[in-house]
Amino acid sequence: MNLAGLEDFDILRVRADFPLLSREVNSRPLVYLDNGATTQKPQQVIDAITHYYRDMNSNVHRGVHYLSQISTDAFEVTRRKVQAFIHAGHDHEVIITKGTTDSINLVAQCYGKVFVHAGDEIIISAMEHHSNIVPWQMLCEDRGAVLKVIPMDEQGELDIAQYRSLLSPKTKMVAVTYVSNALGTINPVKEIIRLAHQNNTPVLIDAAQAVQHLKIDVQDLDVDFLVFSGHKMYGPTGVGVLYGKEQWLNAIPPYQGGGDMIKDVTFEKTTYNDLPFKFEAGTPNIEAGICLAAAIDYIEAIGLDRIKAYEDELLEYATQRLTEIEGLKMIGTAKSKSSVLSFVIEGVHPYDIGVILDKLGIAVRTGHHCAQPVMDQFGIPGTVRASLAMYNTKEEIDRLTEGIKRAVGMLV
């Protein structure tokens, strides 16, 4: 359907665009509540993938023939749409990567090679996904640097006073998540960036769990690097974005060597390409890169303001319903949250809850959610996580609630 004329958020019209939501699992209508892991794809994105392989399939940035030209043009349209979507100052500040993890590793390795030395410090937070922990650990081990961690309280909120005290002349990078994938906490990233810049320290923001829920303006945030993945915002897997301020991208070396990232190659010396191609070695995931534009178009046709308002209402309803369940403890009760309900049931392992919910056609995530330090702080092996998207409904929350009650009745 054409969403351009959608004046109010019509959940039934939105759901009709997502073919997989109409299927059954274990002879029951699917309730998909694992959106923090990946989102479903609207028909518009599916059609864009088919269109690419049927009508355009060719390599990009290499050929003078027609198919190569139209594929290249489409790929660059995506770059410009990402630029507008996050309000970057220049399209060459948008690097197309494999995803959030790839983007963080790129910054850690390339920035670290130039700017991080023995005795320097990197600051992350206690609620980071492993993708924003391990690359910095690897860098610190390689360079002899020290990893510092912003603590969080029992509500899942960062201690900003402690963060201030961690900043020092030794701090070379602050890397923090915008929204916690395990807790749903929305961090005060603008304040985190402001304080870091007072210390002359650049900041990387992991927006993998934010970009599909919240409007992001990189110029207003004044962020130095920002990363996210296509598959968490209704787009294809295998594609993501690294935004970097032009001065930083020019100041760091390339991540990988190969085709497309060069201007001139001899056996004596290679001259690197200009931005953004300097960081895009080899053939990219062309189909995913092109079709990410369709996902952005879909989100913008509805509007992130409307999406956020609906998801906030749904989160409030879900929190109310789940806390009615005896023995259920919510993990992550920050005042500012987005679309994540992470919980444990007294005396029951999260995995067992997840298995029973699956039998009822309800898809949730169980485990540590690639955030083991978070689980360690709360003294638990993992949680059950129901993560919401704009196509979920209150009726699905009711089914989740009844499913949990049924599981508790069987297991306790």
C-alpha positions, 0 to 999 in steps of 0.5 A: 500500500501507499503509506504517504496518505496515512494520517493516523497510525493504522496498525491493521494497515501496517501489519498487512504489509508484513507477510510473515506476520500472517503465518502460523507457528505450532498451529497458532497465529504467530506473535513475533516479539523478538524484534530486538534481534531482527525485525520482519520485512515489509512487502516493499522491502521484499519487492525491492530485493526481487527488483534488484536481482530481476532487473538490475543485478550488476557490480557497482562503482566499476562498470561503464555499462548500463546495468552497472550504472543503474546499480551504482546509482541506486546504491548511492541513492541509499547513501543519500537517504541515510544521510537525510535520515540521520541528518548528516552534513555530507553523504561522504560521511556515510560508510556502508558496512556489513552492520553494527558490529562491522562498523564498531570494529572498523572504528576501533581498529582504524582509530586505535591504530593512530590515536590509542597508545599504551596507558591510554583509556577507552570508556564504555558502559556497563550495559553494552552489547558484546559488539561494543565491548569486545572490539575495545578490549581487543584494541586495549590488549593490542595497544596496552590501553585500559578499558574503563566502565561507566557503572549503572544502578539497579534500575538500569540507568548509567551513573553520569556522576561516575562517568564525569569522574572517569573522563581524563586526559588519558581518555581517547574514546567514549563508546556507549549504546543509545538504547540498551538491547537487554534493558531498553534504557534510553541513555542521555547520549547528548549529555554523554557527548557534551561531557566527552567533548569538554574533555576533547574526547570523541564519542561513538554511539551504538544506535542499533536499538535506537534508529528504528524507534527514535529520530536521530540527528547526528549534527544536533547530537554532535556525535563523532561516530554513530553505527547501526544495522539495516536488519533491525530497522525493517531492512535486509541483513548484512548491511549497516552504516557507519556515520563519521565526522569528515575530519575523523574519517580523513584522519584514520587509515582504511580498514581493509585493502582491495578494490574500490578503496584505492586511487592508484596502485603500484608495487611500491605504493598505493594511494587511497580513495576519497571518502566514503570509498576509502572504507568500502573495500571489495564488492559490497552487499549490493542488494542489501545496500540498495534495498536499505533505501526501501526500509528507510522510505517505509519508516519515513512514510509512517513517521518516526514520531507516530511510530514512537508514540504508538510503541510508547503506548504499547510498552506502557500497556505491556509493562502493566500487563506483565507486572500483574504476573505473580513472581515476575520481576522486570529487569530494567526499570529506567524512567526512559525506556524503549520497546524492551521488556526483559524479565525473570520469573522466580524459580523458573529458568528463562529458557523454559519460559521461552520453550513453552511460549514457542509452543504457543506461537509466541517468539521471544528471546531468552538468555544473556542477549549478548550482554553478559556483564548486565546479567552478572550485575543482576546476578541472573543467568539471563532473562526472557526478552519481549522486544516490540516493533510498530506492528505489534498489538495489545492483543499480542501482549495479552497473548504473551501475558496469558502464555507466561501465566500458563508457563508459570502454572506448568513450571512452578 
